[in-house]
């Protein structure tokens, strides 16, 4: 009887494995027959392209499961030099220090070494706080740039809103004040009640939310107060699609080069 039970168990295991592997074998068989009908020179190219595409898709799926970014693809390519830290230049830290954010606190911020144009950034969930580097969608009134890509900058100020009133402030609001930030609350209310012009594609759904003041470390001023380059209204937490986690140096350059080629071919220059 023991031997019979052991043999029976082996049969059951094999049946389960066959049930699981059978669809895969069928797909693989169809795939190999398809490749076999292609010209000999083309088949290896198609196989390699599909292998790369499947690998990338698996990586993206794993990243989304692990890090939970509110983005279709939890990877972003840095397209400007606004977060560059040049050797020996501590102006980004001096700027923060002059507004009450000390050196020790700044050095403990994520991505305190900055990053370069062409770097690729792995992104995690959009829950963010002072000092985090975030990816946020532009508001509709600041779409005058050549590119409409989301912005990746650091949070240097936070205003917490409770029941549509600003209750606390952390960091620096730069040229803004709790009183002037009431304009942002009014915009959110207009969106929620559909009672006026709404400049956001994404906005808070309740009266409790956060408002962020953001800045590129290499920029001379914040996105909201830079007189030379008007970038954005104060950012609500609903606009944030991700938070920078890991820097992959220079891996984004192929995308940037392809974008330049596309713009040349389509006469966008």
C-alpha positions in Angstrom: 0.0 0.0 0.0 2.7 2.6 0.8 4.3 2.0 -2.6 0.9 2.3 -4.3 0.3 5.6 -2.6 3.7 6.9 -3.6 3.1 5.9 -7.2 -0.4 7.5 -7.1 1.0 10.7 -5.8 3.6 10.8 -8.6 0.8 10.5 -11.2 -1.2 13.3 -9.7 1.8 15.6 -9.6 2.6 14.8 -13.2 -1.0 15.5 -14.3 -0.9 18.9 -12.5 2.4 19.8 -14.2 1.1 18.8 -17.6 -2.1 20.9 -17.0 0.1 23.9 -16.2 2.7 23.5 -18.9 0.3 22.4 -21.7 -0.8 25.9 -22.7 2.7 27.2 -22.6 3.9 24.3 -24.9 1.0 25.1 -27.3 1.9 28.8 -27.5 5.6 28.0 -27.9 4.7 25.5 -30.7 2.7 28.1 -32.6 5.4 30.7 -32.1 8.1 28.4 -33.5 5.9 27.5 -36.5 5.4 31.2 -37.1 9.1 31.9 -37.0 9.7 29.0 -39.3 7.5 30.6 -42.0 9.6 33.8 -42.0 12.6 34.4 -44.2 15.8 33.0 -42.7 17.3 36.5 -42.3 14.2 37.9 -40.6 13.4 35.2 -38.1 16.4 36.0 -35.7 15.5 39.7 -35.7 11.8 39.0 -34.8 12.8 36.5 -32.1 15.2 39.0 -30.5 12.8 41.9 -30.6 10.0 39.9 -29.1 12.3 38.5 -26.4 13.4 42.1 -25.4 9.7 43.3 -25.4 8.6 40.5 -23.2 11.6 41.0 -20.8 10.8 44.8 -20.6 7.1 44.0 -19.9 8.0 41.6 -17.1 10.3 44.1 -15.5 7.7 46.8 -15.7 5.1 44.5 -14.2 7.4 43.6 -11.3 8.3 47.2 -10.6 4.6 48.2 -10.5 3.9 45.3 -8.0 6.9 46.1 -5.8 6.8 49.9 -5.8 3.2 50.8 -6.7 3.8 53.9 -8.8 0.7 55.6 -10.1 2.1 55.4 -13.6 1.6 53.0 -16.5 5.4 52.6 -16.7 7.2 53.1 -13.4 10.3 54.5 -15.1 11.0 58.1 -16.2 13.8 59.5 -18.2 15.3 62.9 -17.1 14.9 65.3 -20.0 16.5 68.4 -18.6 19.4 69.6 -16.4 17.2 71.1 -13.6 18.4 68.5 -11.0 22.1 68.5 -11.8 24.5 68.9 -9.0 27.8 70.4 -10.3 31.0 69.5 -8.4 31.8 72.0 -5.7 28.5 73.9 -6.2 26.4 73.9 -3.0 24.0 76.6 -4.2 21.0 74.3 -4.0 21.8 73.7 -0.3 22.5 77.4 0.3 19.1 78.3 -1.2 17.4 75.9 1.2 19.4 77.1 4.2 18.4 80.7 3.5 14.8 79.6 3.8 15.1 77.6 7.0 16.0 74.1 5.8 19.4 73.3 7.3 22.3 71.4 5.7 21.8 68.3 7.8 18.2 68.0 6.9 18.9 68.7 3.2 21.6 66.1 3.1 19.1 63.5 4.4 16.7 64.2 1.6 16.3 61.4 -1.0 18.4 62.0 -4.2 20.6 64.5 -2.3 23.2 64.0 -5.0 20.9 65.1 -7.8 20.9 63.4 -11.2 21.7 64.2 -14.8 19.9 64.6 -18.1 19.6 61.2 -19.6 19.4 59.3 -16.3 16.6 56.9 -15.9 14.7 57.0 -12.6 12.8 54.0 -11.0 9.6 55.4 -9.5 7.6 54.3 -6.5 4.2 55.2 -5.0 3.2 58.8 -5.1 2.9 59.3 -1.3 5.3 62.2 -0.8 6.7 64.6 1.9 9.1 67.4 2.3 12.4 66.7 0.4 11.1 64.0 -1.8 11.7 64.1 -5.6 8.4 63.7 -7.3 7.0 63.3 -10.7 3.9 65.5 -11.2 1.6 66.3 -14.1 1.5 69.9 -15.3 -1.6 71.9 -14.8 -3.4 73.0 -17.9 -2.4 76.6 -17.7 1.3 75.7 -17.9 1.4 73.7 -21.1 3.2 76.3 -23.2 6.5 74.3 -23.2 7.7 72.4 -26.3 7.3 69.1 -24.3 4.4 68.2 -22.1 6.3 65.6 -20.2 5.6 65.4 -16.4 8.1 67.4 -14.3 10.5 65.7 -11.9 11.5 68.1 -9.1 12.0 68.3 -5.3 9.4 69.2 -2.8 10.7 72.2 -0.8 7.5 73.2 0.9 4.3 71.5 2.1 1.0 73.1 3.1 -1.5 70.7 4.7 -5.2 71.4 3.9 -8.0 70.2 6.3 -11.6 70.9 5.5 -10.5 73.3 2.7 -8.4 75.4 5.1 -4.6 75.4 5.4 -3.7 74.1 8.8 0.1 73.7 8.8 3.1 74.5 6.7 6.5 72.7 6.5 9.6 73.8 4.7 9.4 77.0 2.6 6.5 78.4 0.6 9.0 80.7 -1.2 7.0 83.7 -2.6 3.7 82.1 -1.5 1.9 82.5 1.8 -0.9 80.5 3.4 -3.2 83.3 2.3 -2.2 83.3 -1.3 -2.4 79.5 -1.4 -6.1 79.8 -0.9 -6.2 80.3 -4.7 -5.2 76.7 -5.0 -7.9 75.6 -2.7 -10.4 77.6 -4.7 -9.2 75.9 -7.9 -9.7 72.5 -6.4 -13.2 73.5 -5.2 -14.1 74.7 -8.7 -13.0 71.3 -10.1 -14.9 69.3 -7.5 -18.1 71.3 -7.8 -17.8 71.8 -11.6 -18.5 75.4 -10.8 -15.9 77.1 -12.9 -12.7 76.7 -14.9 -10.7 73.6 -13.7 -7.0 73.8 -14.6 -6.2 70.2 -13.6 -6.7 66.8 -15.2 -6.2 65.3 -11.7 -7.4 67.0 -8.5 -8.2 66.1 -4.9 -11.6 64.7 -4.4 -12.1 65.8 -0.7 -11.3 68.8 1.4 -8.2 67.1 2.9 -5.1 67.2 0.8 -1.5 68.6 0.5 -0.1 71.4 -1.6 3.5 71.3 -2.6 6.0 73.9 -3.6 8.6 72.3 -5.9 12.0 73.2 -7.2 14.7 71.8 -9.5 17.9 71.7 -7.4 19.8 73.4 -10.2 17.2 76.0 -10.9 17.4 79.5 -9.4 13.9 79.5 -8.0 10.9 77.3 -7.4 8.5 76.2 -10.1 5.8 78.5 -8.6 7.9 81.6 -8.0 10.6 81.7 -10.7 10.0 85.0 -12.6 12.2 84.0 -15.5 10.4 80.7 -16.1 6.8 80.2 -15.0 6.4 76.4 -14.7 3.5 75.5 -12.5 0.8 76.4 -10.0 1.4 75.0 -6.5 1.1 71.3 -6.9 -1.6 69.2 -5.3 -0.9 65.7 -4.1 -3.4 64.5 -6.7 -1.1 65.6 -9.5 1.8 63.5 -8.2 2.2 60.3 -10.2 5.3 58.9 -8.5 8.2 59.4 -6.2 11.8 58.9 -7.3 13.5 55.9 -5.8 16.5 54.7 -7.7 18.7 56.5 -10.2 20.1 54.5 -13.2 22.8 56.7 -14.7 22.5 57.5 -18.5 20.2 54.6 -19.3 17.6 57.0 -20.7 19.8 58.5 -23.4 18.5 56.1 -26.1 15.0 57.5 -25.6 16.3 61.1 -25.7 18.1 60.4 -28.9 15.1 58.8 -30.5 13.0 61.8 -29.5 15.4 64.2 -31.2 15.4 62.0 -34.3 11.6 62.0 -34.3 11.4 65.8 -33.9 13.9 66.2 -36.8 12.0 63.8 -39.1 8.6 65.4 -38.3 10.1 69.0 -38.7 9.3 70.0 -35.1 12.6 72.0 -34.8 
